[in-house]
């Protein structure tokens, strides 16, 4: 069903029904306010639906996107002994971490 501009697209009772489906308890004031807001939202949806988009190709993004990943090239590395010297626990050239159960190392 199409509505002209200025005609209400959703009634207060319909808004109350949607609120009940969403398990929302609304006061009369909230119900009036949300009915108006939802009606405005539906007006905007109708404006978008009225646009002629036949000549436009479907897109996932409004702007073209290039590959956002950086190249996987090796860079400068830290000295292993220097890093392990700063770790709370190290063993056999590796970090030692507590067991999964949270027990102390």
Helices and strands as residue ranges (DSSP letters): H 12-21, H 28-49, H 80-86, E 90-91, E 94-95
